[in-house]
Amino acid sequence: MRHHTALGAADWLSLAAAPTFAVMALLTELFGGSAIDMICSATHDASLLHGMVPMYILMSAFHLGPWLKLIWRLRSEGWGAHGRA
């Protein structure tokens, strides 16, 4: 018998962080150039990680933990290579 754990509100919020920051990075790259981006990148030659886009990408990467846990849980329950069970 398989035990499927239901996702609560906190789980959904934690899963929302990584894609939200990824979308923010994309939108900032497409429509950037705001005053905030200028403040965050005041020293352009100091680092490759200047500006808002790298910050959002790093924040997205740091919030991948809940996605990795969900993927591991689904694969361990048999939803991996054999399709949805």
CYANA upper distance limits for C-alpha pairs under 8 A (distance plus 0.5 A):
  2 ARG  CA     77 GLU  CA      7.29
  3 HIS  CA     77 GLU  CA      8.27
  4 HIS  CA     77 GLU  CA      8.32
  7 LEU  CA     11 ASP  CA      6.15
  7 LEU  CA     12 TRP  CA      7.21
  8 GLY  CA     12 TRP  CA      6.92
  9 ALA  CA     13 LEU  CA      6.73
 10 ALA  CA     14 SER  CA      6.68
 11 ASP  CA     15 LEU  CA      6.72
 11 ASP  CA     66 PRO  CA      8.26
 12 TRP  CA     16 ALA  CA      6.65
 13 LEU  CA     17 ALA  CA      7.19
 14 SER  CA     18 ALA  CA      8.50
 14 SER  CA     63 HIS  CA      8.17
 14 SER  CA     66 PRO  CA      6.82
 15 LEU  CA     19 PRO  CA      8.25
 15 LEU  CA     64 LEU  CA      8.48
 15 LEU  CA     66 PRO  CA      6.39
 15 LEU  CA     67 TRP  CA      6.71
 16 ALA  CA     20 THR  CA      6.52
 17 ALA  CA     21 PHE  CA      6.73
 17 ALA  CA     60 SER  CA      7.43
 17 ALA  CA     63 HIS  CA      6.72
 18 ALA  CA     22 ALA  CA      6.72
 18 ALA  CA     59 MET  CA      7.77
 18 ALA  CA     60 SER  CA      4.74
 18 ALA  CA     61 ALA  CA      7.30
 18 ALA  CA     62 PHE  CA      8.30
 18 ALA  CA     63 HIS  CA      5.62
 18 ALA  CA     64 LEU  CA      6.37
 19 PRO  CA     23 VAL  CA      6.59
 19 PRO  CA     60 SER  CA      7.31
 20 THR  CA     24 MET  CA      6.67
 20 THR  CA     60 SER  CA      8.15
 21 PHE  CA     25 ALA  CA      6.63
 21 PHE  CA     56 TYR  CA      5.80
 21 PHE  CA     57 ILE  CA      7.23
 21 PHE  CA     59 MET  CA      6.97
 21 PHE  CA     60 SER  CA      5.57
 22 ALA  CA     26 LEU  CA      6.82
 22 ALA  CA     56 TYR  CA      7.02
 22 ALA  CA     57 ILE  CA      6.57
 22 ALA  CA     60 SER  CA      6.26
 23 VAL  CA     27 LEU  CA      6.58
 24 MET  CA     28 THR  CA      6.40
 24 MET  CA     53 VAL  CA      8.37
 24 MET  CA     56 TYR  CA      7.13
 25 ALA  CA     29 GLU  CA      6.58
 25 ALA  CA     52 MET  CA      7.78
 25 ALA  CA     53 VAL  CA      5.24
 25 ALA  CA     54 PRO  CA      7.93
 25 ALA  CA     56 TYR  CA      5.67
 25 ALA  CA     57 ILE  CA      6.67
 26 LEU  CA     30 LEU  CA      6.68
 26 LEU  CA     53 VAL  CA      7.97
 27 LEU  CA     31 PHE  CA      6.26
 27 LEU  CA     32 GLY  CA      7.75
 28 THR  CA     32 GLY  CA      4.93
 28 THR  CA     33 GLY  CA      8.41
 28 THR  CA     52 MET  CA      7.69
 28 THR  CA     53 VAL  CA      6.72
 29 GLU  CA     53 VAL  CA      6.75
 32 GLY  CA     37 ASP  CA      7.77
 33 GLY  CA     37 ASP  CA      6.55
 33 GLY  CA     38 MET  CA      7.55
 34 SER  CA     38 MET  CA      7.06
 35 ALA  CA     39 ILE  CA      6.84
 36 ILE  CA     40 CYS  CA      6.72
 37 ASP  CA     41 SER  CA      6.60
 37 ASP  CA     51 GLY  CA      5.97
 37 ASP  CA     52 MET  CA      6.23
 38 MET  CA     42 ALA  CA      6.47
 38 MET  CA     51 GLY  CA      7.89
 40 CYS  CA     50 HIS  CA      7.27
 40 CYS  CA     51 GLY  CA      5.76
 40 CYS  CA     52 MET  CA      7.28
 41 SER  CA     50 HIS  CA      5.55
 41 SER  CA     51 GLY  CA      5.21
 41 SER  CA     52 MET  CA      8.43
 43 THR  CA     47 SER  CA      8.47
 43 THR  CA     50 HIS  CA      8.25
 44 HIS  CA     50 HIS  CA      7.08
 46 ALA  CA     50 HIS  CA      8.30
 49 LEU  CA     54 PRO  CA      6.10
 49 LEU  CA     55 MET  CA      7.79
 50 HIS  CA     54 PRO  CA      7.23
 50 HIS  CA     55 MET  CA      8.25
 51 GLY  CA     55 MET  CA      7.34
 52 MET  CA     56 TYR  CA      6.66
 53 VAL  CA     57 ILE  CA      6.74
 54 PRO  CA     58 LEU  CA      6.60
 55 MET  CA     59 MET  CA      6.65
 56 TYR  CA     60 SER  CA      6.56
 57 ILE  CA     61 ALA  CA      6.71
 58 LEU  CA     62 PHE  CA      6.64
 59 MET  CA     63 HIS  CA      6.79
 60 SER  CA     64 LEU  CA      7.07
 64 LEU  CA     68 LEU  CA      6.76
 65 GLY  CA     69 LYS  CA      6.71
 66 PRO  CA     70 LEU  CA      6.64
 67 TRP  CA     71 ILE  CA      6.62
 68 LEU  CA     72 TRP  CA      6.57
 69 LYS  CA     73 ARG  CA      6.53
 70 LEU  CA     74 LEU  CA      6.61
 71 ILE  CA     75 ARG  CA      6.59
 72 TRP  CA     76 SER  CA      6.54
 73 ARG  CA     77 GLU  CA      6.75
 74 LEU  CA     78 GLY  CA      7.04
 74 LEU  CA     79 TRP  CA      5.91
 74 LEU  CA     80 GLY  CA      7.33
 75 ARG  CA     79 TRP  CA      5.58
 75 ARG  CA     80 GLY  CA      4.95
 75 ARG  CA     81 ALA  CA      8.44
 76 SER  CA     80 GLY  CA      8.08
 78 GLY  CA     82 HIS  CA      7.61
 78 GLY  CA     83 GLY  CA      8.33
 78 GLY  CA     84 ARG  CA      7.85
 78 GLY  CA     85 ALA  CA      6.83
 79 TRP  CA     83 GLY  CA      5.89
 79 TRP  CA     84 ARG  CA      5.16
 79 TRP  CA     85 ALA  CA      6.21
 80 GLY  CA     84 ARG  CA      7.84
